[in-house]
Amino acid sequence: MGSRTIHAIKPSAVISVVNTLVLHYATNHAILHGKGVKMSILHVRSIPEELYQRLQQLAKVRNRSISAQVVELLRQALENEERRLKQEATLNSIRRRRFQPPDQAPSSLYLLHEDRRR
């Protein structure tokens, strides 16, 4: 029979391996490396039961954890809000550049009446 060798693993080696592990992020299956990735913790309190159940169902359908589903929903909401703010800024810019007649200019209705009288 073959012999087996058991090696002792130093705690520092385990920490080194853990620090270089690749994390599989369930939300979009992107691969993030342990180096330089900072994850924050967000606690949400007083979630209505009906909302929590809907969140659980959606997470199950999407094959995600509840945490991953919440992160994805927050990401989508922030992207939508950023898009809305950008559109609002663009519309405001367009409104500012619109032609505005001088204060003393006659109205378009007056000009139409004058033109029809000729």
Secondary structure, DSSP 4 states (H G I P E B T S, - for coil): ----------HHHHHHHHHHPEEEETTTTEEEESTT------------HHHHHHHHHHHHHTT--HHHHHHHHHHHHHHHHHHHHHHHHHHHHHHHHS----TTSPPHHHHHHHHHH-
